[in-house]
């Protein structure tokens, strides 16, 4: 966990130094308070025996109150400073984890899982936050207090010191036993938290399917299993930790009896007086409490340590897709070329597709069609570098995409995913998501995407709110807003990943006509299942089992590509195809 402290800033280190100084002052005032107890007991005994006056009690009591107030003020200052440092560190860690996840490729996100990344950004950092507050307060205060109190105890009485040492040893043994029982469970709890979040997220994401199949009971049972496992682990650690309070009370009360018993013998022997016994009692309590704080830290730190390792795992994960040290200048405009490209997912046994080669010139439309699982979507995902090719080269504007910065590459591309994704905000904010703020550009993009008609019917038009995930608009409307978002950036290259599937044939055709007119000169890559969507493409590439089995125009493929002909005849009649 201490590796995370490299994220502390200069102000944080200054606050840590302040905490150390204030803690030393707090221990000093506490020790003075202990001495003052002995002094006020002596003053009371002096009044009882006639050797002193009430003024002595008031004077010693005033000093005692002063030391108590000073100790309390130091404790408050230490607590506020520790909270400030822990909060600032947690905020920095959250920002860094979020930024790191933002830089992940799909491969890294799949490695951790979405549920785990959410847990690491929230629950794990909260565990570290709480542990840091304890570390900055207890881990500094306890050793100073213990050492100071032990030095003073040694100067009082050897017999009483031995009694205190025995109590400390018993306490240490008990704490070690508790630690051995709970540490493995603390490590397990973070994994069970991941599982619980994963099941909850899965159920909420697929709520329509769950209800459609009357699978509520099945999902409830699934959640109950994850919840029970988490609860049982939490109850076990809670019950074991609950033993700490009675153990501590038993040891402290036992030590109190031992000190009074031994002290009474020493007083009878004339070796010590009652005020010293009273002072020793407070010192012994401080020693026990200091050791208890230290040992409690060793119980709480394992869970925080597990959380810290999970955070460090995110920070230290190497990126499979990174920017080049020096960006190469482009030599062309609006071109996309695949040179003998093959791709295999990490840890997969076989390639998704292999030896794919084609070139799209500026202004051309290249379409991809094939059976489900043939690798169409994966292929075009190599262009914006969501993945990198396993073999071969993907070139944009004459340069290998690996030699372009990701921001440069993606600024040239308008990407419309298979499933329209909208974000919470307004319609205008979603269309201008790529950094477009000009209202005329946003409206024009909506018109090209045939979204203007339904947007104008909304209560607040372009300022109408969109809920998270676009749940308050239909699938077709969501898809058209997604298309408008890509159009608004005026890209060199448009990528449509089966993006017209949610549109009816009439709207599909109209959108494609608008795109051809409104984005003249833009290169277009289309993945589609409908023959009608790609019939007018300049080049159609047919994929089957990861291989390109045909390339050409619609008419050429009907004549010389059996796979394309079969797909076409499954959707349109011979008369419609002109056969």
C-alpha positions as CSV (number, residue, x, y, z in Angstrom):
1,X,0.0,0.0,0.0
2,X,2.9,2.4,0.8
3,X,3.7,2.3,-3.0
4,X,0.7,4.5,-3.5
5,X,2.2,7.3,-1.4
6,X,4.3,8.3,-4.4
7,X,1.1,10.0,-5.5
8,X,1.2,12.4,-2.6
9,X,1.9,16.0,-3.6
10,X,4.2,18.6,-1.8
11,X,1.3,19.9,0.2
12,X,0.4,16.4,1.4
13,X,3.9,15.7,2.6
14,X,3.9,19.1,4.4
15,X,0.7,18.0,6.1
16,X,2.3,14.6,7.0
17,X,5.2,16.5,8.6
18,X,2.6,18.6,10.5
19,X,0.8,15.4,11.7
20,X,4.1,14.0,13.1
21,X,4.9,17.3,14.9
22,X,1.4,17.6,16.3
23,X,1.4,14.0,17.4
24,X,4.6,14.4,19.3
25,X,3.0,17.4,21.0
26,X,-0.1,15.4,21.8
27,X,2.0,12.6,23.4
28,X,3.9,15.1,25.4
29,X,0.8,16.7,26.8
30,X,-0.7,13.2,27.5
31,X,2.4,12.3,29.5
32,X,2.3,15.6,31.4
33,X,-1.4,14.8,32.1
34,X,-0.3,11.5,33.5
35,X,2.2,13.2,35.8
36,X,-0.4,15.7,36.8
37,X,-2.7,12.9,38.0
38,X,0.0,11.9,40.5
39,X,0.4,15.5,41.5
40,X,-3.3,16.1,42.1
41,X,-3.6,12.9,44.1
42,X,-0.6,14.1,46.3
43,X,-2.3,17.5,46.7
44,X,-5.6,15.8,47.8
45,X,-3.7,13.6,50.3
46,X,-1.9,16.7,51.5
47,X,-5.2,18.4,52.3
48,X,-6.5,15.2,54.0
49,X,-3.3,15.0,56.2
50,X,-3.2,18.7,56.8
51,X,0.2,19.1,55.0
52,X,-1.3,21.1,52.1
53,X,-4.1,23.4,51.1
54,X,-7.1,23.6,48.7
55,X,-5.1,26.0,46.6
56,X,-2.7,23.2,45.8
57,X,-5.6,21.2,44.4
58,X,-6.9,24.1,42.3
59,X,-3.4,24.8,40.9
60,X,-2.7,21.1,40.0
61,X,-6.2,20.7,38.7
62,X,-5.8,23.8,36.5
63,X,-2.6,22.4,35.0
64,X,-4.3,19.1,34.5
65,X,-7.2,20.8,32.6
66,X,-4.7,22.8,30.5
67,X,-2.8,19.7,29.4
68,X,-6.0,17.9,28.6
69,X,-7.2,20.8,26.4
70,X,-3.8,21.0,24.6
71,X,-3.8,17.2,24.0
72,X,-7.4,17.4,22.6
73,X,-6.5,20.3,20.3
74,X,-3.5,18.4,19.0
75,X,-5.7,15.3,18.4
76,X,-8.2,17.4,16.5
77,X,-5.5,19.0,14.4
78,X,-4.0,15.6,13.7
79,X,-7.3,14.2,12.7
80,X,-8.2,17.0,10.3
81,X,-4.8,16.9,8.7
82,X,-5.0,13.1,8.3
83,X,-8.4,13.3,6.7
84,X,-7.2,16.0,4.3
85,X,-4.2,13.9,3.2
86,X,-6.3,10.7,2.9
87,X,-9.0,12.5,0.9
88,X,-6.6,14.2,-1.5
89,X,-4.7,10.9,-2.1
90,X,-8.0,9.1,-2.7
91,X,-9.1,11.8,-5.2
92,X,-5.7,11.5,-7.0
93,X,-6.0,7.7,-7.1
94,X,-9.6,7.8,-8.5
95,X,-8.5,10.3,-11.2
96,X,-5.5,8.2,-12.1
97,X,-7.4,4.9,-12.2
98,X,-10.1,6.5,-14.4
99,X,-7.5,8.0,-16.7
100,X,-5.7,4.6,-17.0
101,X,-9.0,2.8,-17.7
102,X,-9.7,5.4,-20.4
103,X,-6.4,4.5,-22.1
104,X,-7.2,0.8,-22.0
105,X,-7.9,-1.0,-25.2
106,X,-10.8,-3.5,-25.3
107,X,-8.3,-6.3,-24.5
108,X,-7.3,-4.7,-21.1
109,X,-10.9,-4.0,-20.2
110,X,-11.9,-7.6,-20.9
111,X,-9.0,-8.8,-18.8
112,X,-10.2,-7.0,-15.7
113,X,-14.0,-7.0,-16.4
114,X,-16.2,-4.0,-16.1
115,X,-17.6,-5.0,-12.7
116,X,-14.1,-5.3,-11.3
117,X,-12.9,-2.0,-12.6
118,X,-16.0,-0.3,-11.0
119,X,-15.2,-2.0,-7.7
120,X,-11.5,-0.9,-7.9
121,X,-12.5,2.7,-8.6
122,X,-15.0,2.9,-5.7
123,X,-14.9,0.2,-2.9
124,X,-11.1,-0.5,-3.1
125,X,-10.2,3.2,-3.0
126,X,-12.6,3.7,-0.1
127,X,-10.8,0.9,1.8
128,X,-7.5,2.6,1.1
129,X,-8.9,6.0,2.3
130,X,-10.0,4.6,5.6
131,X,-6.7,2.7,6.1
132,X,-4.7,5.9,5.4
133,X,-6.6,7.9,8.0
134,X,-5.8,5.1,10.5
135,X,-2.2,4.9,9.4
136,X,-1.6,8.7,9.6
137,X,-3.1,8.8,13.1
138,X,-2.4,5.4,14.8
139,X,0.8,4.3,13.1
140,X,2.5,7.6,14.1
141,X,0.8,8.1,17.5
142,X,1.1,4.5,18.9
143,X,4.9,3.9,18.6
144,X,5.7,7.4,20.1
145,X,3.2,6.8,22.9
146,X,4.4,3.3,23.6
147,X,8.1,4.1,23.7
148,X,7.6,7.2,25.9
149,X,5.3,5.4,28.3
150,X,7.6,2.3,28.5
151,X,10.6,4.6,29.4
152,X,8.6,6.2,32.2
153,X,7.3,2.8,33.4
154,X,10.8,1.4,33.7
155,X,11.7,4.3,36.0
156,X,8.8,3.5,38.4
157,X,8.9,-0.1,39.5
158,X,10.4,-3.3,38.1
159,X,7.6,-5.5,39.5
160,X,4.8,-3.4,38.0
161,X,6.8,-3.2,34.6
162,X,6.9,-7.1,34.5
163,X,3.1,-7.2,35.1
164,X,2.6,-4.8,32.2
165,X,4.9,-6.7,29.9
166,X,3.0,-10.0,30.6
167,X,-0.3,-8.2,29.7
168,X,1.3,-6.9,26.5
169,X,2.5,-10.4,25.5
170,X,-0.9,-11.9,26.2
171,X,-2.5,-9.2,24.0
172,X,0.0,-9.8,21.2
173,X,-0.7,-13.5,21.2
174,X,-4.4,-13.0,21.0
175,X,-4.2,-10.5,18.2
176,X,-1.9,-12.8,16.2
177,X,-4.5,-15.5,16.5
178,X,-7.2,-13.2,15.4
179,X,-5.1,-12.0,12.4
180,X,-4.4,-15.6,11.3
181,X,-8.1,-16.2,11.2
182,X,-9.3,-13.1,9.4
183,X,-6.5,-12.2,6.9
184,X,-7.5,-14.9,4.3
185,X,-11.1,-13.8,4.6
186,X,-10.2,-10.1,4.0
187,X,-8.5,-11.1,0.7
188,X,-11.6,-13.1,-0.3
189,X,-14.0,-10.2,0.4
190,X,-12.8,-8.0,-2.4
191,X,-13.3,-10.8,-4.9
192,X,-16.7,-11.5,-3.5
193,X,-17.5,-7.7,-3.9
194,X,-16.5,-8.0,-7.6
195,X,-18.8,-10.9,-8.0
196,X,-21.7,-9.2,-6.2
197,X,-21.3,-6.1,-8.4
198,X,-21.1,-8.2,-11.5
199,X,-24.3,-10.1,-10.8
200,X,-26.1,-6.8,-10.0
201,X,-24.9,-5.1,-13.1
202,X,-25.7,-8.1,-15.3
203,X,-29.3,-8.2,-14.0
204,X,-29.9,-4.5,-14.4
205,X,-28.4,-4.4,-17.9
206,X,-30.5,-7.4,-19.1
207,X,-33.7,-6.6,-17.1
208,X,-35.9,-6.8,-20.3
209,X,-34.7,-10.3,-21.1
210,X,-35.0,-11.4,-17.5
211,X,-38.7,-10.3,-17.5
212,X,-39.4,-11.6,-21.0
213,X,-38.4,-15.1,-19.9
214,X,-39.9,-14.9,-16.4
215,X,-36.4,-15.5,-15.0
216,X,-36.7,-13.2,-12.0
217,X,-36.5,-16.1,-9.6
218,X,-33.4,-17.5,-11.3
219,X,-31.7,-14.1,-11.1
220,X,-32.8,-13.7,-7.5
221,X,-31.3,-17.1,-6.6
222,X,-28.1,-16.1,-8.5
223,X,-27.9,-12.9,-6.5
224,X,-28.7,-14.7,-3.3
225,X,-25.8,-17.1,-3.8
226,X,-23.3,-14.2,-4.3
227,X,-24.9,-12.2,-1.5
228,X,-24.8,-15.2,0.9
229,X,-21.1,-15.9,0.2
230,X,-20.3,-12.2,0.8
231,X,-22.4,-12.0,3.9
232,X,-21.0,-15.2,5.5
233,X,-17.5,-14.0,4.9
234,X,-18.3,-10.6,6.4
235,X,-20.1,-12.1,9.4
236,X,-17.1,-14.4,10.0
237,X,-14.6,-11.5,10.0
238,X,-17.0,-9.4,12.1
239,X,-17.5,-12.1,14.7
240,X,-13.8,-12.7,15.0
241,X,-13.1,-9.0,15.2
242,X,-15.8,-8.7,17.9
243,X,-13.6,-10.8,20.1
244,X,-11.2,-8.0,20.3
245,X,-13.3,-5.8,22.6
246,X,-13.8,-8.4,25.4
247,X,-10.2,-9.6,25.1
248,X,-9.0,-6.0,25.5
249,X,-11.3,-5.4,28.5
250,X,-10.2,-8.6,30.1
251,X,-6.5,-7.9,29.7
252,X,-6.8,-4.3,30.8
253,X,-9.0,-5.1,33.9
254,X,-6.6,-8.0,34.7
255,X,-3.7,-5.6,34.5
256,X,-5.5,-3.1,36.7
257,X,-6.1,-5.8,39.4
258,X,-2.4,-6.9,39.1
259,X,-1.1,-3.4,39.5
260,X,-3.3,-2.7,42.6
261,X,-2.4,-6.1,44.1
262,X,1.3,-5.7,43.5
263,X,1.1,-2.0,44.3
264,X,-0.5,-2.7,47.7
265,X,2.3,-5.0,48.6
266,X,4.9,-2.4,47.6
267,X,3.1,0.3,49.6
268,X,3.0,-1.9,52.7
269,X,6.7,-2.6,52.2
270,X,7.3,1.2,51.9
271,X,8.9,0.9,48.5
272,X,6.3,3.1,46.6
273,X,3.5,5.6,47.4
274,X,-0.1,5.7,46.2
275,X,0.3,8.7,43.8
276,X,2.9,6.7,41.9
277,X,0.6,3.7,41.6
278,X,-2.1,6.0,40.2
279,X,0.3,7.4,37.7
280,X,1.6,4.0,36.8
281,X,-1.9,2.8,36.2
282,X,-2.4,5.5,33.5
283,X,1.0,4.8,31.9
284,X,0.2,1.0,31.8
285,X,-3.1,1.8,30.1
286,X,-1.3,4.0,27.6
287,X,1.1,1.2,26.8
288,X,-1.7,-1.4,26.3
289,X,-3.7,1.0,24.2
290,X,-0.6,1.8,22.0
291,X,0.1,-1.8,21.4
292,X,-3.6,-2.4,20.7
293,X,-3.6,0.4,18.1
294,X,-0.5,-1.1,16.4
295,X,-2.0,-4.5,16.3
296,X,-5.3,-3.2,15.1
297,X,-3.4,-1.6,12.2
298,X,-2.0,-5.0,11.3
299,X,-5.5,-6.4,11.2
300,X,-7.0,-3.5,9.1
301,X,-4.0,-3.2,6.8
302,X,-4.3,-6.6,5.1
303,X,-7.7,-5.7,3.5
304,X,-6.3,-2.3,2.5
305,X,-3.2,-4.0,1.1
306,X,-5.4,-6.3,-1.0
307,X,-7.2,-3.2,-2.3
308,X,-3.9,-1.4,-3.0
309,X,-2.6,-4.4,-5.0
310,X,-5.7,-4.3,-7.1
311,X,-5.3,-0.5,-7.7
312,X,-1.6,-1.0,-8.5
313,X,-2.5,-3.8,-10.9
314,X,-4.6,-1.3,-12.9
315,X,-1.8,1.4,-12.8
316,X,0.9,-1.1,-13.8
317,X,-0.9,-2.9,-16.6
318,X,1.0,-2.3,-19.8
319,X,-1.0,-0.9,-22.6
320,X,-1.3,-3.2,-25.7
321,X,-2.1,-0.1,-27.8
322,X,0.0,3.0,-27.2
323,X,1.1,6.1,-29.1
324,X,4.4,6.1,-31.1
325,X,7.2,8.3,-29.7
326,X,7.3,10.2,-33.0
327,X,4.3,10.5,-35.3
328,X,4.8,10.0,-39.0
329,X,3.4,12.5,-41.4
330,X,0.5,11.3,-43.6
331,X,1.1,11.0,-47.4
332,X,-2.4,10.6,-48.6
333,X,-5.9,11.8,-47.7
334,X,-9.0,9.6,-46.9
335,X,-7.5,6.3,-47.8
336,X,-7.7,3.0,-45.9
337,X,-5.6,0.0,-46.8
338,X,-5.2,-3.5,-45.4
339,X,-2.0,-5.4,-46.3
340,X,-2.2,-9.1,-45.6
341,X,-3.9,-8.5,-42.2
342,X,-4.7,-11.3,-39.8
343,X,-6.1,-10.9,-36.3
344,X,-6.4,-13.2,-33.3
345,X,-7.9,-12.2,-29.9
346,X,-5.5,-12.4,-26.9
347,X,-5.2,-16.0,-25.6
348,X,-7.4,-17.3,-28.5
349,X,-6.5,-20.5,-30.3
350,X,-7.3,-19.4,-33.8
351,X,-7.4,-16.3,-36.0
352,X,-10.7,-14.4,-36.3
353,X,-9.7,-13.6,-39.9
354,X,-6.5,-14.0,-41.9
355,X,-4.7,-12.6,-44.9
356,X,-7.2,-9.8,-45.7
357,X,-6.0,-7.2,-48.2
358,X,-8.0,-4.3,-49.8
359,X,-7.7,-0.6,-50.5
360,X,-10.3,2.1,-50.2
361,X,-9.6,5.3,-52.1
362,X,-10.7,8.7,-51.1
363,X,-14.5,9.1,-51.5
364,X,-15.1,5.4,-52.2
365,X,-17.6,3.2,-50.3
366,X,-16.3,-0.3,-49.3
367,X,-18.8,-2.7,-47.8
368,X,-18.3,-5.9,-45.8
369,X,-20.8,-8.7,-45.7
370,X,-20.8,-12.3,-44.5
371,X,-22.3,-14.8,-42.1
372,X,-22.4,-14.1,-38.4
373,X,-19.0,-14.7,-36.8
374,X,-17.1,-14.2,-40.0
375,X,-15.1,-11.3,-38.5
376,X,-16.7,-8.2,-40.2
377,X,-17.0,-6.0,-37.1
378,X,-13.6,-7.1,-35.8
379,X,-12.0,-6.2,-39.1
380,X,-13.2,-2.6,-39.2
381,X,-12.4,-2.2,-35.5
382,X,-8.7,-2.4,-36.5
383,X,-9.0,1.0,-38.4
384,X,-9.6,3.2,-35.3
385,X,-7.2,0.9,-33.3
386,X,-9.7,-0.6,-30.9
387,X,-7.4,-3.6,-31.5
388,X,-4.1,-4.0,-33.3
389,X,-3.6,-6.4,-36.1
390,X,-1.8,-9.6,-35.2
391,X,-0.1,-9.8,-38.6
392,X,0.1,-7.4,-41.6
393,X,-0.5,-3.7,-41.7
394,X,-3.5,-1.4,-41.5
395,X,-2.8,2.0,-43.2
396,X,-4.8,5.2,-43.0
397,X,-3.8,8.1,-45.2
398,X,-0.8,6.1,-46.3
399,X,0.6,5.6,-42.8
400,X,0.5,2.5,-40.6
401,X,-2.1,3.3,-37.8
402,X,0.6,2.2,-35.2
403,X,2.7,5.2,-36.4
404,X,-0.1,7.7,-35.7
405,X,-1.2,9.1,-32.4
406,X,-4.5,7.6,-31.4
407,X,-6.0,11.2,-31.1
408,X,-4.8,12.0,-34.6
409,X,-6.1,8.8,-36.1
410,X,-9.5,9.0,-34.4
411,X,-9.9,12.7,-35.4
412,X,-10.0,11.5,-39.0
413,X,-12.7,8.9,-38.3
414,X,-16.5,9.1,-37.7
415,X,-17.5,5.8,-36.0
416,X,-21.0,4.5,-35.6
417,X,-21.2,1.3,-33.6
418,X,-23.6,-1.6,-34.2
419,X,-25.5,-0.6,-31.0
420,X,-26.2,3.1,-30.7
421,X,-24.7,4.5,-27.6
422,X,-26.0,7.7,-26.1
423,X,-25.0,9.6,-22.9
424,X,-26.9,11.5,-20.3
425,X,-27.3,15.1,-21.4
426,X,-29.2,16.8,-24.2
427,X,-29.8,15.8,-27.8
428,X,-27.4,18.6,-28.9
429,X,-24.7,17.5,-26.5
430,X,-24.9,13.9,-27.8
431,X,-24.7,15.0,-31.4
432,X,-21.8,17.4,-30.6
433,X,-20.0,14.7,-28.5
434,X,-16.9,14.8,-30.7
435,X,-16.2,18.4,-29.6
436,X,-18.7,20.2,-31.9
437,X,-20.5,23.2,-30.4
438,X,-21.8,25.1,-33.4
439,X,-25.6,24.7,-33.4
440,X,-25.9,24.9,-37.3
441,X,-23.4,22.1,-37.7
442,X,-25.4,20.0,-35.2
443,X,-28.7,20.6,-36.9
444,X,-27.2,19.9,-40.4
445,X,-25.8,16.6,-39.1
446,X,-29.2,15.7,-37.7
447,X,-30.8,16.4,-41.0
448,X,-28.3,14.2,-42.9
449,X,-29.0,11.4,-40.4
450,X,-32.8,11.9,-40.8
451,X,-33.0,12.7,-37.1
452,X,-34.2,16.3,-37.4
453,X,-37.8,15.3,-38.0
454,X,-38.3,13.5,-34.6
455,X,-36.0,15.9,-32.7
456,X,-38.2,18.9,-33.8
457,X,-41.2,17.1,-32.3
458,X,-39.6,16.7,-28.9
459,X,-40.7,19.2,-26.2
460,X,-37.4,21.1,-26.0
461,X,-36.1,20.1,-29.5
462,X,-32.3,19.9,-29.5
463,X,-32.2,20.8,-25.8
464,X,-34.4,17.9,-24.8
465,X,-32.8,15.6,-22.2
466,X,-31.5,12.2,-23.1
467,X,-31.4,9.7,-20.2
468,X,-28.4,7.5,-19.5
469,X,-28.0,5.0,-22.4
470,X,-30.7,6.7,-24.4
471,X,-33.5,4.8,-22.7
472,X,-36.0,7.5,-23.5
473,X,-35.7,7.2,-27.3
474,X,-36.4,4.3,-29.6
475,X,-33.7,2.1,-31.1
476,X,-34.0,3.7,-34.5
477,X,-33.9,7.2,-33.0
478,X,-30.9,6.3,-31.0
479,X,-29.1,5.0,-34.1
480,X,-29.9,8.1,-36.1
481,X,-28.5,10.4,-33.3
482,X,-25.4,8.2,-33.3
483,X,-25.0,8.6,-37.1
484,X,-25.5,12.4,-36.7
485,X,-22.8,12.4,-34.0
486,X,-20.3,10.9,-36.4
487,X,-21.4,13.2,-39.3
488,X,-21.0,16.3,-37.1
489,X,-17.2,15.9,-36.9
490,X,-16.9,16.0,-40.7
491,X,-14.5,13.1,-40.8
492,X,-12.3,11.9,-43.7
493,X,-13.4,8.3,-43.1
494,X,-16.9,7.1,-42.0
495,X,-17.2,3.6,-40.4
496,X,-20.7,2.1,-40.0
497,X,-20.7,-1.2,-38.0
498,X,-24.0,-2.6,-39.1
499,X,-25.4,0.8,-38.1
500,X,-28.4,0.8,-40.4
501,X,-29.9,-2.4,-38.9
502,X,-32.3,-0.5,-36.7
503,X,-33.6,1.6,-39.5
504,X,-36.5,0.7,-41.9
505,X,-35.6,0.3,-45.6
506,X,-36.9,3.7,-46.6
507,X,-35.0,5.6,-43.8
508,X,-31.9,3.5,-44.6
509,X,-31.9,4.5,-48.2
510,X,-32.6,8.2,-47.4
511,X,-29.8,8.3,-44.9
512,X,-27.3,6.8,-47.4
513,X,-28.4,9.3,-50.0
514,X,-27.9,12.2,-47.6
515,X,-24.5,10.9,-46.6
516,X,-23.4,10.7,-50.2
517,X,-24.4,14.3,-50.8
518,X,-23.6,15.8,-47.4
519,X,-20.2,14.1,-46.9
520,X,-19.0,14.1,-50.5
521,X,-15.4,13.0,-50.6
522,X,-15.5,11.0,-47.3
523,X,-14.4,7.4,-47.5
524,X,-17.0,5.1,-46.2
525,X,-16.6,1.6,-44.7
526,X,-19.8,-0.3,-44.1
527,X,-20.5,-3.5,-42.3
528,X,-24.0,-4.7,-43.2
529,X,-26.3,-7.7,-43.3
530,X,-28.7,-6.2,-45.8
531,X,-27.9,-6.5,-49.5
532,X,-30.0,-3.4,-50.1
533,X,-27.7,-1.3,-47.9
534,X,-24.5,-2.2,-49.8
535,X,-25.7,-2.7,-53.4
536,X,-24.3,0.7,-54.5
537,X,-20.9,0.3,-52.8
538,X,-17.8,0.8,-55.0
539,X,-16.4,-2.4,-53.6
540,X,-17.9,-5.3,-51.6
541,X,-15.8,-7.7,-49.7
542,X,-17.4,-11.0,-48.8
543,X,-16.1,-12.8,-45.7
544,X,-16.7,-16.4,-44.8
545,X,-15.0,-18.3,-41.9
546,X,-12.4,-15.5,-41.5
547,X,-11.4,-15.4,-45.2
548,X,-12.1,-13.0,-48.0
549,X,-13.9,-15.2,-50.5
550,X,-15.0,-12.5,-52.9
551,X,-14.3,-8.8,-53.8
552,X,-16.0,-6.6,-56.4
553,X,-19.1,-4.7,-57.2
554,X,-22.6,-6.0,-56.5
555,X,-23.1,-7.2,-60.1
556,X,-19.6,-8.8,-60.3
557,X,-20.2,-10.8,-57.1
558,X,-23.6,-12.0,-58.2
559,X,-21.9,-13.6,-61.1
560,X,-18.7,-15.0,-59.6
561,X,-19.1,-15.4,-55.8
562,X,-21.4,-18.2,-54.7
563,X,-21.4,-17.1,-51.0
564,X,-22.6,-13.5,-52.0
565,X,-25.1,-14.9,-54.4
566,X,-26.6,-17.2,-51.7
567,X,-26.8,-14.3,-49.2
568,X,-28.5,-12.0,-51.9
569,X,-31.0,-14.7,-52.9
570,X,-31.9,-15.3,-49.3
571,X,-33.0,-11.6,-49.0
572,X,-34.2,-10.6,-52.5
573,X,-35.9,-12.4,-55.4
574,X,-34.1,-13.0,-58.7
575,X,-36.3,-10.3,-60.3
576,X,-35.2,-7.8,-57.7
577,X,-31.6,-8.7,-58.2
578,X,-31.9,-8.6,-62.0
579,X,-30.9,-12.2,-62.5
